[in-house]
Amino acid sequence: MAAEIEPQALAALVDFAERPRVDDWSLRAALVRYAQPEPQRVNDLLDLVRRTEWALGKQAAVLARDGEDLWAALETGKPSGADAKLVDLLRAARELDGLGDVLATWAVDRAGPQPDDEVDKVIAAVAARLDTLGVPHQERPPGSRNRG
């Protein structure tokens, strides 16, 4: 059994894609709705979600062991030594997490404008951050839509 991540706020951040938000909508669920009018934006976001989740998964033991210190570094903006890259990865997750709130709110009540500007800002910022960190692009899962 994997060790739990503490503090709980860090565990919630690491679960940014699946964590329930407004009316129990997760980021992934909201992306399904947002894909109807914006398939390319959703494709770009899902690439970033996969890359971030993959990189965080590789750091699961460190997150469980040093969660309190990592959270403090994330909150204060003062990472130390070897944790600096992981804290920067957590910043990427935090940006995606914030966008998850925006998209879930939009998915529940689509009367207002689509959050395209916010989506574009997060895509640009997170893509640049992940590229700087050297997080590789993830292959899309196999399926009938993904044939060469």
Helices and strands as residue ranges (DSSP letters): H 8-14, G 22-24, H 27-35, H 39-58, H 60-76, G 81-83, H 84-108, H 116-133, G 144-146
